[in-house]
Amino acid sequence: MSESTIMNDDNILVANFRNEATRERAFTQIVKKYQERLYWHIRRMVVEHEDTNDVLQNVFIKVWRNLAEFREESNLYTWLYRIATNETLTWIEKQKKTSAIHLSTDDEHFFSQKLVAQKDFNPNTIEWKLQKAVQSLPERQKLVFNLRYYDEMPYDEMARVLETSAGALKASYHHAVKKVEAALLKH
């Protein structure tokens, strides 16, 4: 499916959402279309399934409340990712504040422990080594790495989601990749 077809479909979904008679159906279609991609975007940041579902639920509540005012200055996909990113970062900040561990100096340990606590964690597989390396990144680099590496998001799209320049994102991704490579070579 081409980008223009996706945008046109999304424009129809937004228009249908604005119509009271088709609002719920349009919202259900938006959720079905983007739920999995947003779930994995959030999950890579918060690690645990239950936490991811909580954040995702908050994302779709915000979408429901604000979609009628969506100005369509960006793609629906970009707008949804921006909401998901902001909700995820807000959740992470709340976790830092409410955690017994003082996370400002030990974020890597906290999220690595959450990763290790996963029931299917096997430290010998490359997938888990990669996840552990990614979890050790600073939040911004982790976010950029996930969007680029896993979601294969182009830099210009990422710049709209994160409201920054593509050049800054390229530099951040480069630094993140170097740190991930170093962490993988260390193990």
Backbone bond lengths (Angstrom), bond angles and torsions (degrees), N, CA, C in turn:
res aa  C-N    CA-C-N  psi(-1)  N-CA   C-N-CA  omega(-1)  CA-C   N-CA-C  phi
1 M - - - 1.448 - - 1.522 108.61 -
2 S 1.316 117.09 131.69 1.463 120.78 -176.97 1.526 110.60 -76.58
3 E 1.337 114.54 160.98 1.472 120.86 179.44 1.525 110.84 -60.05
4 S 1.336 117.61 -39.70 1.466 119.25 -178.79 1.520 111.38 -68.77
5 T 1.336 118.08 -33.35 1.465 121.16 176.36 1.517 110.33 -66.16
6 I 1.341 116.60 -43.26 1.463 120.83 178.33 1.522 110.07 -61.87
7 M 1.345 116.73 -45.61 1.470 120.43 -179.98 1.516 110.16 -62.21
8 N 1.342 117.50 -42.67 1.456 121.14 179.54 1.523 110.44 -63.26
9 D 1.343 117.24 -43.76 1.462 121.14 176.79 1.526 110.52 -60.03
10 D 1.317 116.80 -42.98 1.453 120.85 179.33 1.523 111.15 -65.25
11 N 1.318 117.34 -39.68 1.463 120.40 177.72 1.521 110.51 -61.52
12 I 1.321 116.80 -39.05 1.470 120.98 177.32 1.528 110.13 -65.75
13 L 1.344 116.28 -43.00 1.467 119.92 178.51 1.533 111.01 -60.87
14 V 1.326 117.18 -42.68 1.464 120.57 179.37 1.524 109.89 -65.14
15 A 1.322 117.21 -43.76 1.472 120.39 178.09 1.528 110.54 -61.38
16 N 1.329 116.78 -42.17 1.464 120.03 178.07 1.523 111.56 -65.77
17 F 1.325 117.34 -33.89 1.461 120.64 177.30 1.527 110.70 -64.82
18 R 1.298 116.29 -36.81 1.476 120.71 -178.80 1.524 112.12 -71.37
19 N 1.315 117.11 -17.80 1.464 121.94 177.22 1.525 108.37 -89.11
20 E 1.318 116.29 118.99 1.470 121.60 -176.32 1.529 111.93 -53.85
21 A 1.317 117.84 -35.59 1.469 121.38 -176.55 1.526 112.72 -71.12
22 T 1.325 117.92 -26.21 1.476 121.00 -177.09 1.525 112.87 -116.88
23 R 1.334 116.88 8.07 1.469 121.73 -174.86 1.530 112.60 -56.68
24 E 1.322 117.96 -54.46 1.465 120.59 -174.79 1.527 111.83 -63.60
25 R 1.307 117.04 -40.51 1.470 120.59 179.26 1.534 110.40 -64.42
26 A 1.337 116.35 -43.74 1.468 120.39 179.63 1.529 110.34 -63.51
27 F 1.319 116.74 -41.79 1.463 120.00 179.50 1.525 110.43 -63.43
28 T 1.325 117.07 -43.16 1.468 121.26 177.85 1.520 110.44 -59.25
29 Q 1.315 117.75 -39.80 1.465 121.51 178.71 1.526 111.25 -67.07
30 I 1.316 116.97 -38.93 1.470 120.66 177.72 1.522 109.64 -64.37
31 V 1.331 116.56 -44.91 1.464 120.46 179.03 1.524 110.18 -60.36
32 K 1.325 117.23 -47.64 1.470 120.55 179.74 1.527 111.56 -60.53
33 K 1.308 116.46 -39.45 1.459 121.17 -176.02 1.528 112.36 -70.33
34 Y 1.335 117.58 -38.90 1.464 120.44 -171.64 1.527 115.42 -113.29
35 Q 1.297 118.60 -6.82 1.459 121.80 -174.50 1.523 113.19 -56.97
36 E 1.309 118.09 -48.56 1.462 120.38 -176.08 1.530 111.75 -66.14
37 R 1.328 117.20 -43.77 1.465 120.01 -179.78 1.528 110.81 -63.59
38 L 1.330 116.43 -42.20 1.456 119.90 178.95 1.526 111.04 -68.49
39 Y 1.333 116.53 -37.99 1.462 120.67 178.39 1.530 109.80 -56.39
40 W 1.323 117.80 -50.53 1.467 120.89 -176.64 1.522 111.80 -69.86
41 H 1.314 116.51 -33.10 1.473 119.96 175.25 1.530 109.35 -60.49
42 I 1.304 117.26 -46.65 1.465 122.41 -179.99 1.523 110.55 -70.19
43 R 1.307 117.01 -43.63 1.473 121.66 -175.03 1.525 111.82 -59.85
44 R 1.313 116.58 -38.59 1.462 119.37 179.93 1.523 111.76 -65.36
45 M 1.316 116.62 -20.08 1.468 119.86 179.00 1.530 112.16 -94.20
46 V 1.328 118.02 -39.43 1.465 119.94 -173.78 1.522 113.35 -100.21
47 V 1.320 118.01 -11.83 1.460 127.17 172.31 1.528 114.01 78.35
48 E 1.324 118.69 -55.26 1.464 120.21 -171.54 1.526 112.69 -87.32
49 H 1.337 115.51 141.54 1.463 123.02 -178.60 1.529 111.98 -57.54
50 E 1.340 116.71 -49.11 1.465 120.41 -176.68 1.528 110.98 -62.09
51 D 1.328 116.20 -42.84 1.459 120.11 178.25 1.529 110.57 -64.27
52 T 1.313 116.02 -39.88 1.461 120.72 178.83 1.520 110.36 -60.76
53 N 1.323 116.50 -45.36 1.466 119.71 178.57 1.521 111.97 -61.26
54 D 1.334 117.14 -38.89 1.467 120.52 177.69 1.525 110.84 -62.23
55 V 1.326 116.15 -46.91 1.467 120.15 -179.65 1.527 109.92 -64.86
56 L 1.325 116.71 -43.68 1.468 120.44 -179.69 1.526 111.32 -61.33
57 Q 1.315 116.52 -39.20 1.467 120.07 177.19 1.532 109.97 -61.70
58 N 1.331 116.60 -43.09 1.468 120.35 177.44 1.527 111.22 -62.27
59 V 1.331 116.26 -37.70 1.468 120.68 178.23 1.527 109.69 -60.21
60 F 1.323 116.61 -50.08 1.465 118.87 -176.69 1.525 112.82 -70.86
61 I 1.319 118.10 -26.17 1.467 120.33 172.26 1.525 109.16 -64.85
62 K 1.333 116.52 -45.09 1.471 120.46 178.01 1.527 111.09 -63.24
63 V 1.328 115.91 -40.84 1.462 119.56 178.78 1.528 109.35 -60.97
64 W 1.316 117.38 -47.52 1.476 121.83 179.89 1.532 110.51 -56.88
65 R 1.314 116.21 -44.86 1.468 120.74 -177.02 1.523 113.74 -70.94
66 N 1.332 117.19 -27.62 1.465 119.93 -170.61 1.523 115.68 -116.13
67 L 1.305 118.28 -7.14 1.465 119.90 -174.54 1.523 112.91 -63.90
68 A 1.310 118.50 -33.83 1.471 120.40 -179.88 1.530 110.92 -61.79
69 E 1.340 117.35 -27.33 1.466 121.44 179.60 1.525 112.99 -95.97
70 F 1.325 117.63 1.91 1.462 121.58 178.77 1.527 108.54 -56.72
71 R 1.347 116.44 122.45 1.470 121.47 -173.62 1.520 114.01 -84.30
72 E 1.314 117.04 -6.90 1.459 122.45 178.74 1.525 112.90 59.62
73 E 1.347 115.93 30.95 1.466 120.63 174.31 1.527 110.15 -78.91
74 S 1.324 116.50 -16.21 1.459 122.51 174.85 1.523 106.93 -132.33
75 N 1.332 115.76 174.79 1.461 119.43 175.79 1.526 109.04 -67.90
76 L 1.314 116.56 153.60 1.462 121.18 175.62 1.518 109.98 -57.41
77 Y 1.325 116.14 -41.88 1.458 123.00 179.14 1.530 111.07 -56.35
78 T 1.317 116.81 -45.60 1.458 121.81 179.18 1.515 110.47 -63.31
79 W 1.311 117.38 -44.42 1.460 122.87 179.75 1.533 110.46 -61.88
80 L 1.331 117.16 -43.74 1.465 121.59 179.11 1.526 110.97 -64.02
81 Y 1.319 117.13 -43.12 1.464 120.79 178.66 1.523 111.10 -64.15
82 R 1.323 117.12 -36.53 1.463 120.15 178.19 1.527 109.75 -64.18
83 I 1.315 116.78 -44.25 1.464 120.25 178.08 1.527 109.94 -63.19
84 A 1.332 117.01 -45.98 1.466 120.89 -179.41 1.529 110.88 -62.18
85 T 1.310 117.04 -40.80 1.459 121.34 179.46 1.523 110.58 -64.57
86 N 1.318 116.60 -47.36 1.465 120.09 -179.86 1.528 111.67 -64.22
87 E 1.316 117.81 -42.02 1.462 121.02 178.10 1.525 110.80 -63.80
88 T 1.316 116.49 -39.16 1.464 120.86 179.29 1.519 110.57 -65.27
89 L 1.314 117.15 -46.99 1.460 120.55 179.60 1.527 111.31 -64.35
90 T 1.325 117.44 -37.35 1.466 121.44 175.45 1.519 110.35 -62.75
91 W 1.329 116.71 -44.30 1.468 120.86 179.08 1.531 110.54 -61.76
92 I 1.329 116.48 -44.00 1.466 120.41 179.88 1.525 110.22 -61.48
93 E 1.322 117.44 -43.47 1.463 120.57 178.33 1.524 111.40 -61.79
94 K 1.324 117.38 -40.84 1.472 120.48 177.39 1.524 110.42 -63.48
95 Q 1.338 116.99 -39.98 1.457 120.41 178.47 1.519 110.68 -62.44
96 K 1.302 116.29 -39.90 1.454 120.57 179.58 1.525 110.58 -63.33
97 K 1.322 116.23 -41.27 1.464 120.62 -177.39 1.522 112.26 -72.53
98 T 1.332 117.67 -33.66 1.461 120.15 -175.69 1.522 113.46 -94.74
99 S 1.301 117.35 -8.81 1.462 120.49 -178.03 1.525 111.17 -74.73
100 A 1.304 115.78 147.54 1.468 121.13 176.39 1.517 110.79 -69.34
101 I 1.318 116.65 -26.02 1.466 121.77 178.27 1.525 107.60 -81.52
102 H 1.304 117.25 136.62 1.457 119.83 175.85 1.525 107.45 -79.46
103 L 1.325 115.95 100.31 1.456 120.59 -169.08 1.521 114.92 -78.50
104 S 1.289 118.15 -16.02 1.461 117.69 -175.67 1.521 111.12 -58.65
105 T 1.311 116.90 -26.80 1.460 119.15 178.34 1.521 111.99 -109.78
106 D 1.323 117.84 -4.93 1.457 118.91 -172.77 1.534 113.62 -137.78
107 D 1.337 117.41 36.04 1.460 121.13 178.75 1.521 111.65 -56.44
108 E 1.330 115.98 -44.65 1.466 120.57 -177.38 1.521 110.08 -57.35
109 H 1.314 117.77 -46.06 1.462 121.54 -178.82 1.531 110.65 -62.95
110 F 1.323 117.46 -45.35 1.463 121.89 -178.01 1.529 111.56 -59.28
111 F 1.329 117.26 -52.58 1.459 120.16 -177.18 1.520 111.99 -73.52
112 S 1.320 117.76 -30.43 1.468 119.94 174.62 1.519 110.34 -65.54
113 Q 1.331 116.98 -39.72 1.468 120.70 178.00 1.530 110.66 -64.23
114 K 1.327 116.80 -39.35 1.466 120.09 176.75 1.524 110.11 -62.89
115 L 1.321 116.33 -39.27 1.460 121.33 178.82 1.523 110.52 -65.25
116 V 1.317 117.24 -46.59 1.462 122.30 -179.53 1.527 110.78 -63.53
117 A 1.310 117.17 -30.44 1.465 121.55 -178.76 1.529 112.79 -73.21
118 Q 1.327 117.78 -11.91 1.461 120.24 178.95 1.524 109.83 -62.62
119 K 1.332 116.68 137.69 1.468 120.39 -173.39 1.524 114.02 -62.99
120 D 1.321 117.80 -27.71 1.468 119.41 -179.19 1.530 112.57 -99.50
121 F 1.327 116.64 14.47 1.461 120.39 -179.37 1.522 111.26 -65.21
122 N 1.327 116.38 127.57 1.453 122.97 174.93 1.533 106.18 -134.79
123 P 1.328 117.51 106.17 1.465 119.78 -173.74 1.524 114.22 -64.87
124 N 1.321 117.86 -8.62 1.462 120.56 -178.08 1.526 113.69 -89.58
125 T 1.331 118.05 -11.78 1.466 119.01 -179.17 1.522 110.00 -87.61
126 I 1.300 116.14 148.95 1.461 121.80 -178.16 1.533 110.45 -63.96
127 E 1.349 117.38 -34.56 1.469 120.19 -179.89 1.525 110.82 -59.81
128 W 1.337 116.19 -45.06 1.462 119.92 -178.22 1.528 110.74 -73.44
129 K 1.330 117.55 -34.73 1.464 119.73 176.27 1.528 109.74 -62.65
130 L 1.339 115.65 -41.92 1.458 120.23 178.14 1.524 110.16 -63.84
131 Q 1.327 117.23 -46.16 1.463 120.12 179.89 1.523 111.64 -59.97
132 K 1.313 116.08 -42.25 1.461 119.74 179.58 1.527 110.15 -64.09
133 A 1.321 116.70 -40.63 1.468 120.54 177.93 1.529 110.67 -64.21
134 V 1.310 117.02 -42.65 1.465 121.08 179.47 1.525 110.06 -64.93
135 Q 1.323 117.22 -40.82 1.464 120.38 179.80 1.525 112.27 -63.86
136 S 1.315 117.28 -21.15 1.466 120.17 -179.54 1.533 112.20 -80.89
137 L 1.331 117.42 -9.64 1.463 120.72 -179.18 1.526 111.36 -73.68
138 P 1.330 117.28 152.63 1.474 119.44 170.07 1.539 109.01 -60.06
139 E 1.322 116.98 153.26 1.472 121.66 -173.67 1.523 113.43 -49.84
140 R 1.300 117.56 -48.92 1.467 120.96 -176.44 1.526 110.96 -63.02
141 Q 1.330 117.16 -44.84 1.463 119.99 179.08 1.522 110.75 -66.52
142 K 1.321 116.66 -37.38 1.462 120.24 178.08 1.527 110.06 -61.60
143 L 1.302 115.87 -44.55 1.462 121.17 179.81 1.530 110.82 -62.36
144 V 1.315 117.05 -47.56 1.472 121.63 179.90 1.525 110.27 -63.73
145 F 1.327 116.82 -44.06 1.456 120.54 178.82 1.531 110.69 -59.46
146 N 1.318 116.93 -47.15 1.465 120.65 -179.02 1.523 111.92 -62.31
147 L 1.311 117.30 -45.05 1.464 120.33 -179.21 1.533 111.58 -63.38
148 R 1.319 115.92 -39.61 1.465 119.55 -177.29 1.531 111.94 -80.76
149 Y 1.317 116.95 -49.22 1.467 121.49 -173.65 1.527 112.01 -74.56
150 Y 1.309 117.47 -50.92 1.463 120.51 -175.42 1.524 112.96 -85.80
151 D 1.337 116.35 -44.85 1.465 119.51 -176.79 1.523 112.60 -88.34
152 E 1.340 116.67 -9.40 1.460 122.95 -179.83 1.528 111.85 52.30
153 M 1.317 114.99 38.04 1.453 120.43 -178.22 1.526 109.69 -77.10
154 P 1.320 117.56 130.87 1.471 120.25 176.66 1.537 110.53 -63.21
155 Y 1.325 116.33 152.09 1.461 120.53 -176.93 1.527 112.33 -59.86
156 D 1.332 118.01 -38.64 1.468 119.15 -179.10 1.533 111.10 -65.37
157 E 1.325 117.08 -36.85 1.464 120.89 176.54 1.530 110.06 -68.49
158 M 1.323 116.20 -42.55 1.468 121.15 177.32 1.528 110.47 -60.18
159 A 1.324 116.37 -39.91 1.463 120.75 179.90 1.527 110.71 -60.68
160 R 1.333 116.71 -37.01 1.467 119.89 177.64 1.534 110.85 -71.38
161 V 1.321 117.00 -40.20 1.463 120.71 179.46 1.526 110.78 -63.99
162 L 1.328 116.09 -46.52 1.460 121.18 -173.86 1.527 113.23 -94.63
163 E 1.326 115.92 -1.64 1.458 122.75 177.88 1.526 111.94 53.36
164 T 1.323 114.35 55.94 1.462 121.75 177.42 1.526 108.32 -148.26
165 S 1.313 117.20 -176.76 1.470 119.96 -178.02 1.527 111.41 -87.06
166 A 1.314 115.41 152.27 1.466 120.89 177.34 1.536 109.98 -63.49
167 G 1.323 117.03 -35.73 1.467 120.52 179.30 1.525 111.97 -62.27
168 A 1.316 116.72 -43.37 1.468 120.74 178.30 1.526 110.33 -63.60
169 L 1.320 116.50 -37.62 1.464 120.73 179.88 1.527 111.35 -68.97
170 K 1.317 116.46 -38.85 1.467 120.02 177.34 1.525 110.26 -61.59
171 A 1.319 116.52 -43.13 1.466 120.56 179.19 1.531 110.08 -65.02
172 S 1.313 116.53 -43.74 1.462 120.91 -179.62 1.527 110.64 -63.43
173 Y 1.322 116.34 -42.01 1.465 119.97 179.04 1.533 110.53 -65.13
174 H 1.317 116.53 -42.11 1.465 121.10 178.86 1.534 110.49 -58.53
175 H 1.325 116.53 -46.74 1.471 120.43 179.30 1.531 110.67 -64.23
176 A 1.330 116.45 -40.43 1.468 120.53 179.67 1.525 110.63 -63.09
177 V 1.315 116.96 -44.43 1.469 121.03 179.87 1.527 110.14 -61.26
178 K 1.322 117.02 -43.39 1.474 120.26 179.15 1.526 110.92 -61.07
179 K 1.324 117.27 -41.90 1.474 120.92 179.21 1.527 111.40 -67.12
180 V 1.324 116.48 -40.84 1.467 120.27 178.48 1.530 109.73 -64.62
181 E 1.326 116.84 -45.10 1.470 120.32 177.99 1.525 111.22 -58.83
182 A 1.323 116.90 -44.72 1.466 121.13 179.51 1.524 111.01 -62.09
183 A 1.323 115.99 -42.04 1.473 120.01 179.61 1.541 110.78 -65.29
184 L 1.317 116.89 -40.03 1.470 120.40 179.68 1.532 111.43 -68.26
185 L 1.314 116.36 -37.26 1.473 119.74 179.64 1.524 111.43 -72.30
186 K 1.308 116.97 -26.30 1.463 121.91 -179.50 1.536 111.07 -69.47
187 H 1.321 117.47 -28.69 1.480 121.32 -175.52 1.475 112.30 -94.17
